[in-house]
């Protein structure tokens, strides 16, 4: 991950909304780090998970399917 650090950066070069919060300060240290995830990506992932769960909940599961699945898992551990 890249990180940009600028020491003694002139406040006059900052956007107005940031300058307004700094008062009479002349220089600042600016650190910029990219965000790892965006909120939009998190929302899309959550929606996809909910869709998969809803789809799986609609699938009928017979007791014999469950028993077979557990037996296969048990057999894997016995090897």
C-alpha positions as CSV (number, residue, x, y, z in Angstrom):
1,X,0.0,0.0,0.0
2,X,1.4,3.4,-0.9
3,X,1.4,6.2,1.6
4,X,2.2,9.8,0.7
5,X,3.6,12.1,3.4
6,X,4.4,15.8,2.8
7,X,5.9,17.8,5.6
8,X,5.8,21.6,5.7
9,X,3.1,21.7,3.1
10,X,1.6,25.2,2.5
11,X,-1.9,25.5,3.9
12,X,-2.7,27.8,1.0
13,X,-2.5,24.9,-1.4
14,X,-5.1,22.8,0.5
15,X,-8.8,22.7,-0.5
16,X,-10.9,25.5,1.0
17,X,-12.8,23.2,3.4
18,X,-9.5,22.1,5.0
19,X,-8.0,25.6,5.1
20,X,-11.1,26.8,7.0
21,X,-10.4,24.3,9.8
22,X,-6.8,25.3,10.2
23,X,-7.1,28.9,11.1
24,X,-3.8,30.9,10.9
25,X,-1.6,27.9,10.5
26,X,0.9,28.4,7.7
27,X,2.2,24.8,7.0
28,X,1.0,21.3,7.8
29,X,2.1,17.7,7.4
30,X,-0.2,16.0,5.0
31,X,-0.5,12.2,5.0
32,X,-2.5,10.4,2.3
33,X,-3.3,6.7,2.4
34,X,-5.6,4.9,0.0
35,X,-8.7,3.2,1.5
36,X,-8.6,-0.5,1.5
37,X,-12.3,-1.0,0.7
38,X,-15.0,1.3,-0.3
39,X,-18.4,1.3,1.4
40,X,-20.0,0.5,-2.0
41,X,-17.9,-2.7,-2.3
42,X,-18.9,-3.7,1.2
43,X,-22.6,-3.2,0.3
44,X,-22.3,-5.2,-2.9
45,X,-20.6,-8.1,-1.0
46,X,-23.3,-8.1,1.7
47,X,-26.0,-8.1,-1.0
48,X,-24.4,-11.0,-2.8
49,X,-24.1,-13.0,0.5
50,X,-27.8,-12.3,1.3
51,X,-28.8,-13.5,-2.1
52,X,-26.8,-16.7,-1.8
53,X,-28.3,-17.4,1.6
54,X,-31.8,-16.8,0.4
55,X,-31.3,-19.1,-2.6
56,X,-29.8,-21.8,-0.4
57,X,-32.7,-21.5,2.1
58,X,-35.1,-22.3,-0.8
59,X,-33.3,-25.5,-1.7
60,X,-35.0,-28.6,-0.2
61,X,-32.6,-30.9,1.7
62,X,-33.7,-34.5,2.3
63,X,-32.5,-36.1,5.6
64,X,-30.7,-38.7,3.5
65,X,-28.6,-35.9,1.8
66,X,-27.5,-34.6,5.2
67,X,-26.5,-38.1,6.4
68,X,-24.6,-38.7,3.2
69,X,-22.8,-35.4,3.5
70,X,-21.8,-36.1,7.1
71,X,-20.6,-39.6,6.2
72,X,-18.4,-38.2,3.4
73,X,-16.8,-35.7,5.8
74,X,-16.2,-38.4,8.4
75,X,-14.6,-40.7,5.7
76,X,-12.2,-37.8,4.8
77,X,-11.0,-37.6,8.4
78,X,-10.5,-41.4,8.6
79,X,-8.0,-41.4,5.7
